[in-house]
Amino acid sequence: MMMTKKQLLLQRLDEIGKTLEGTGNVLALIGLGSVGTETERIDDYSDLDFYVIVTPGTKQSFIDQLDWLEDTCLLAYSFKNYDFGYKVMFEDGIYGEFAVFEESELDSVLYTGGRIVWKHPAYMNNRIATGQAAIPSIKSSSIDYVVGEALTNLYVGLGRYARGEKLSALRFIESYPIDGLLSVLHLLEPEMPYFPDAFGNERRVEQRFPQFAIVLGSMLQGYDRIPESAIHLLNYLEEIYPVHPRMSSEIRALAEHCRLGTQQSG
């Protein structure tokens, strides 16, 4: 019987734990994300995310040589994205990201939702499963600030579009204001309880804020329809907050100028 992706991921993590046990220099293996405390959300597109906690003085050897990892399955690809960790693809197609730490470093590492997959029998510190460092909030309590930033970004972005700086315009119109809105969505509509991420408001936003998800696409029409995205974003801002009328009229006029200019050049 073919194993599910969930079974494959959890089995691979257990296998890594057994390999680490054999090294004699590992205190614990911590699963994070969907292989941490949220295993119920594992799907066909999930991957491995884990920390290896090693004994003092041995960290570099685990980073320099990945034979301990390849003892479970050969690697097709590895990329050292930090001094202390990698992104990897196993030969069988399982993707993963991991980092190696000594216990003394964990107090400053930001993480949540950890699950102890394996630990040395003599190691008694279960607190490592959950990060101890304070995680800055990614949510905002000021709709006024977010709307003000969005309006000024729209105006500046359209000006850049008008002078031909379309990529910069894209970020000012379809990126920065959306990030701001994501930070206050909890104030604008009820948040559905679907695995919020302490590090990324965009994660699972479609399930957590289904009303916003319905209109989001109209604000993200892409590189060739930036003025149209700006107008839809402005319409949304006007629905949720009393937008300054002068800024609204200036933005609409500039968006129309950009739109007509695009049509003429086309």
C-alpha positions in Angstrom: 0.0 0.0 0.0 1.4 3.4 -1.0 2.2 5.7 1.9 0.6 9.2 2.1 2.8 12.3 2.0 2.0 12.7 5.7 3.3 9.2 6.5 6.4 9.8 4.4 7.3 13.1 6.1 6.8 11.8 9.6 8.6 8.6 8.9 11.6 10.5 7.4 11.8 12.7 10.5 11.7 9.6 12.7 14.5 8.1 10.6 16.6 11.2 11.0 16.1 11.0 14.7 17.4 7.4 14.8 20.4 8.4 12.7 21.1 11.3 15.1 20.8 9.0 18.1 23.6 7.0 16.7 26.0 9.9 16.5 26.2 10.3 20.3 26.5 14.0 20.0 22.8 15.1 19.7 20.5 16.2 22.5 17.3 16.5 20.6 15.5 16.7 17.2 12.6 19.2 17.0 10.0 19.2 14.3 8.5 22.5 13.3 5.6 23.8 11.3 3.4 21.1 9.8 5.7 18.4 11.2 5.7 20.1 14.6 2.5 20.5 16.5 0.3 21.1 13.4 0.6 17.6 11.7 -3.1 17.7 10.9 -2.5 20.3 8.2 0.1 18.2 6.3 -0.8 17.8 2.7 0.9 16.8 -0.6 2.8 20.1 -0.7 4.2 20.0 2.8 7.9 19.6 3.6 10.2 19.0 6.5 11.2 21.8 8.9 13.4 20.9 11.9 16.1 21.9 14.3 18.9 19.6 15.5 20.2 20.4 19.0 23.7 19.2 19.5 26.2 18.9 22.3 28.7 21.8 22.9 31.5 22.0 20.5 30.0 19.6 17.9 27.8 22.0 15.9 30.2 22.8 13.1 30.8 19.1 12.3 27.1 18.6 11.7 27.0 21.6 9.4 30.1 20.9 7.5 29.3 17.2 6.8 25.7 16.1 6.0 26.5 12.4 6.0 24.2 12.1 9.1 21.3 13.3 7.0 22.2 11.2 3.9 22.2 8.1 6.1 18.4 8.3 5.9 18.2 9.1 2.2 20.7 10.5 -0.3 20.5 14.2 -1.1 19.8 15.4 -4.7 20.4 19.0 -3.7 21.6 21.0 -0.8 21.9 24.8 -0.3 23.5 26.3 2.8 21.3 29.3 3.3 22.6 30.3 6.7 25.8 29.7 8.6 23.8 27.2 10.8 21.4 25.6 8.3 20.4 24.2 4.9 17.6 23.8 2.4 17.7 20.3 0.9 16.0 18.0 -1.5 16.2 14.3 -1.0 16.6 11.9 -3.9 13.0 10.7 -3.4 11.6 14.2 -3.7 11.1 15.2 -0.1 12.1 18.8 0.5 13.3 20.1 3.8 14.9 23.0 5.7 16.8 22.6 8.9 19.2 24.3 11.3 21.7 23.1 13.9 22.0 24.8 17.3 23.6 24.3 20.6 21.2 24.5 23.6 22.7 27.8 24.8 21.7 29.4 21.5 18.0 28.6 21.7 17.1 31.5 24.0 17.6 33.9 21.1 16.1 31.8 18.3 12.6 32.7 17.2 10.3 29.7 16.7 6.9 28.3 17.8 5.0 25.1 17.5 7.9 22.8 18.1 7.5 19.0 18.7 10.3 16.9 20.2 10.7 14.1 17.7 13.6 12.5 19.5 15.8 13.3 22.5 18.6 11.7 24.4 17.1 9.7 27.3 19.3 11.7 29.8 18.3 15.1 28.3 15.5 16.5 30.5 14.9 20.0 29.0 11.4 19.8 27.4 11.2 23.6 27.2 13.2 23.5 24.0 10.0 22.4 22.2 8.7 25.9 22.3 10.9 28.9 21.7 11.6 31.1 24.7 12.5 34.3 22.8 9.8 36.9 22.6 8.3 37.0 19.0 7.4 40.5 17.8 3.8 40.8 16.8 3.1 41.0 13.1 -0.3 42.4 13.7 -1.1 46.1 13.9 -3.8 47.9 16.0 -3.9 51.0 13.8 -6.1 51.0 10.7 -5.5 54.7 10.4 -1.8 54.2 10.0 -2.2 51.3 7.5 -4.7 53.3 5.4 -2.5 56.4 5.4 0.5 54.4 4.3 -1.5 52.6 1.6 -2.8 55.9 0.2 0.6 57.5 0.0 2.1 54.3 -1.5 -0.6 54.3 -4.2 0.1 57.9 -5.1 3.9 57.4 -5.2 3.6 54.1 -7.0 1.4 55.6 -9.7 3.8 58.4 -10.2 6.6 55.9 -10.8 4.4 54.0 -13.2 3.8 57.2 -15.1 7.5 57.7 -15.6 8.1 54.1 -16.7 9.2 52.6 -13.4 6.7 49.7 -13.5 8.5 47.3 -11.2 8.9 49.9 -8.5 5.2 50.8 -9.0 4.2 47.2 -8.7 5.8 47.0 -5.3 4.3 50.3 -4.1 0.9 49.3 -5.2 0.6 45.5 -5.0 3.0 44.7 -2.2 3.5 47.3 0.5 -0.2 48.3 0.9 -1.2 44.6 0.9 1.3 43.8 3.7 -0.2 46.6 5.7 -3.8 45.4 5.2 -2.8 41.9 6.2 -1.6 43.3 9.5 -5.0 44.7 10.4 -7.4 42.1 8.8 -8.2 40.8 12.3 -9.8 44.2 13.0 -11.8 44.2 9.7 -13.4 40.8 9.7 -13.6 37.7 11.9 -10.6 35.5 11.6 -11.3 31.8 11.0 -9.3 29.5 13.3 -7.0 28.0 10.6 -3.4 27.7 11.7 -2.2 31.4 11.9 1.5 31.8 11.5 3.4 34.0 14.0 5.9 35.0 11.3 3.7 35.6 8.2 0.3 37.2 7.9 0.0 36.0 4.3 0.0 32.3 5.4 -3.3 30.6 4.8 -5.0 34.0 4.5 -7.5 32.6 2.1 -8.8 30.2 4.8 -8.4 32.6 7.7 -10.0 35.7 6.1 -12.3 34.4 3.3 -14.1 37.7 2.8 -10.8 39.5 2.0 -9.7 36.6 -0.2 -12.7 37.2 -2.5 -11.5 40.8 -3.4 -7.8 40.3 -3.1 -7.3 39.2 -6.7 -8.7 42.5 -8.1 -5.9 44.3 -6.2 -3.2 42.1 -7.6 -3.7 42.1 -11.3 0.1 42.1 -12.1 2.8 44.0 -13.9 0.7 44.9 -16.9 -2.4 46.1 -15.0 -1.0 48.1 -12.2 -3.3 51.1 -12.5 -6.3 48.8 -12.4 -5.0 47.2 -9.2 -4.5 50.7 -7.7 -8.2 51.6 -8.3 -9.5 48.4 -6.8 -7.3 48.8 -3.8 -8.5 52.4 -3.4 -12.1 51.2 -3.6 -11.4 48.7 -0.9 -9.8 51.3 1.4 -12.8 53.5 0.9 -15.1 50.7 2.0 -13.3 50.0 5.2 -12.2 53.5 6.3 -13.0 57.2 5.7 -10.4 58.0 3.1 -9.2 61.6 2.7 -11.2 62.9 -0.3 -8.3 64.9 -1.8 -6.0 61.9 -1.8 -8.7 59.8 -3.3 -9.3 62.2 -6.2 -5.6 62.6 -6.8 -5.0 58.9 -6.9 -8.0 58.3 -9.2 -6.9 61.0 -11.6 -3.3 59.7 -11.7 -4.5 56.1 -12.1 -6.7 57.1 -15.1 -3.7 59.0 -16.6 -1.6 55.9 -16.3 -4.3 53.7 -17.7 -4.9 55.8 -20.7 -1.1 56.1 -21.3 -0.9 52.3 -21.3 -3.7 52.0 -23.8 -2.1 54.6 -26.1 1.3 53.0 -26.0 -0.2 49.7 -26.7 
